[in-house]
Amino acid sequence: MTAHRSGAPDTAANTSDPLALNPGNSTHAVADGSGRSTSHARPAPATSGGSASTAGPGASEADPHTTPSRRGTTAVTTRDAVDADLAAAVRRTALMRQTFYVLVLLVALVGQVTGSVHTLDIPPLIAIPAVAALELGGVVVMANADVRRRLGEHALASRILSAAIAAAAVTFNWIAHPDHLVGGFYAAMSALGYLVWLMHTGNQRRDRLRATGSLPPTPPAYELFGHWIRHPAITIRARSIAKADGLGLYDSLKAARTAITREHRHQAIATVLRRKIRKAVDPATADIAIHLYDLDEIAKRLTASADYAGLTTLLAADLAPETITTTRHANRRHWRWCRCEKAVVTPTAPAPALTQPPVLAPFTPATPDAADHEPNPSPDPQALPSSNDAASPPTAASFKRPTGAGKADPYEPEESGGASRGDGKTAAPMNTAEAVAFWLRKEPDLAPEILAERVGKSLRSVYRYLPADYPRRPGIARGRTRRTGSGHTGQLS
């Protein structure tokens, strides 16, 4: 048995224009000759006749939806012309389908009649009406199933019965002929007719459902590598949006990217809000607030009320050229001062003098009372400052590092004088007198031991350059005169 055109009205085949399937609607669906359903979503044409010929000479230029001609010409056709061409193709396909059904019916009828005559020894006059009744019964069952499915029912009983009749017809054509090659031909024609009928009725049912809004419109055709392979998540989202909103290819992709970005932003804001609520109140109240309020809605409102103009103004003020220049110079001065404090001074020793200075006699107190006031021996006259002390550089042995850590003393002066850079931060002087004065200006209450450590001299050397009002260690006189070259001692003040 073969499948035939159902008894239900064939909307796509009987109408002269396939666009009449959904008149007055922006979505129409037609079935092409290959059994595939084609859906178009477009606005209503601006012309009264609905075709390009009545739109006027400027219609092809005004319509943004223009495609190259199917015949390869350089002219462009409007969307209405493409729809008219599709309607003509649908009509031709319907005519060819009807012819196919008639031929398949005849082939299946011949196969079943010849099989009945040769196998069952039934006279042809009896076999022809019997086989025709069987074929007609199968057509009635299939048409009934199609009508009930268009009404929204599943029609399982009619569909199962029609499939059983088709399977019996195919099996009978295969078994009833002694030559299985001929029997296979008749059986294949019966199965082919039934399958074509199933596809055609399915297309018509989907067209009706799509026209009534029960099925989404046909989504755009996305590229395999450019969309599905490179961006599968965005493509899946774009396909769903295109089905729901009827968008095109690039509009659906843009909407999908925007939706995904918005969801990620709202999720991040909701996470921060959840953390803030848990820190602000106790855990029980935080759980109630989190389940009571829609954090996604709060994130959406925060995004909508964001003051982009105010934030842009603040950022523009921080990025002004004057601000950038001032900040850069301030950071540079701070960096130079840090280098000045952490640098290690290693001055080179001066060349040895040709002549040694004269050795002076040690100081001897004139009276016993003077000796009681000065228990320590008098300082070496060679260590006393001379007129050229400020000009002579200190020796390397005079700088001592604190014991313990191996790094340089942070209070030692920089190798190259920092005062010459003009950055407002001066380094410690090179000689002892200036170094003592420098540290006393910075910290007037500095202890003598710490001062000697920072200067890098001994405590006795530091005491020589302390001011008169600086508290000294007990036992060291506050003032004394310099020794003369003749060996006479000065008097205590």
Stockholm file with secondary structure:
# STOCKHOLM 1.0

chainA/1-493         MTAHRSGAPDTAANTSDPLALNPGNSTHAVADGSGRSTSHARPAPATSGGSASTAGPGASEADPHTTPSRRGTTAVTTRDAVDADLAAAVRRTALMRQTFYVLVLLVALVGQVTGSVHTLDIPPLIAIPAVAALELGGVVVMANADVRRRLGEHALASRILSAAIAAAAVTFNWIAHPDHLVGGFYAAMSALGYLVWLMHTGNQRRDRLRATGSLPPTPPAYELFGHWIRHPAITIRARSIAKADGLGLYDSLKAARTAITREHRHQAIATVLRRKIRKAVDPATADIAIHLYDLDEIAKRLTASADYAGLTTLLAADLAPETITTTRHANRRHWRWCRCEKAVVTPTAPAPALTQPPVLAPFTPATPDAADHEPNPSPDPQALPSSNDAASPPTAASFKRPTGAGKADPYEPEESGGASRGDGKTAAPMNTAEAVAFWLRKEPDLAPEILAERVGKSLRSVYRYLPADYPRRPGIARGRTRRTGSGHTGQLS
#=GR chainA/1-493 SS CCCCCCSSCCHHHHCSCGGGGSTTSSEEEEECTTSCEEEEECCCCSSSSSSGGGSCTTHHHHCSCCEECTTCCSCEECHHHHHHHHHHHHHHHHHHHHHHHHHHHHHHHHHHHHHHHHHHCCCHHHHHHHHHHHHHHHHHHHHHHHHHHHTTCCCHHHHHHHHHHHHHHHHHHHHSCSSHHHHHHHHHHHHHHHHHHHHHHHHHHHHHHHHTTSSCCCCCCCCIIIIIITCHHHHHHHHHHHHHHCCCHHHHHHHHHHHHHHHHHHHHHHHHHHHHHHHHSCHHHHHHHHHHSCHHHHHHHHHHTCCHHHHHHHHHHHTCHHHHHHHHHHHHHHHHHHHHHHCCCCCCCCCCCSSCCCCCCCCCCSSHHHHHHCCSCCCCGGGSCCTTTTTSCCCGGGCCCCSSCCSCCTTSCCSSCGGGGCSSCCCCCSSHHHHHHHHHHHCTTCCHHHHHHHHTSCHHHHHTTSCTTSCCCTTSCSCCCCCCTTSCCCCCC
#=GC SS_cons         CCCCCCSSCCHHHHCSCGGGGSTTSSEEEEECTTSCEEEEECCCCSSSSSSGGGSCTTHHHHCSCCEECTTCCSCEECHHHHHHHHHHHHHHHHHHHHHHHHHHHHHHHHHHHHHHHHHHCCCHHHHHHHHHHHHHHHHHHHHHHHHHHHTTCCCHHHHHHHHHHHHHHHHHHHHSCSSHHHHHHHHHHHHHHHHHHHHHHHHHHHHHHHHTTSSCCCCCCCCIIIIIITCHHHHHHHHHHHHHHCCCHHHHHHHHHHHHHHHHHHHHHHHHHHHHHHHHSCHHHHHHHHHHSCHHHHHHHHHHTCCHHHHHHHHHHHTCHHHHHHHHHHHHHHHHHHHHHHCCCCCCCCCCCSSCCCCCCCCCCSSHHHHHHCCSCCCCGGGSCCTTTTTSCCCGGGCCCCSSCCSCCTTSCCSSCGGGGCSSCCCCCSSHHHHHHHHHHHCTTCCHHHHHHHHTSCHHHHHTTSCTTSCCCTTSCSCCCCCCTTSCCCCCC
//
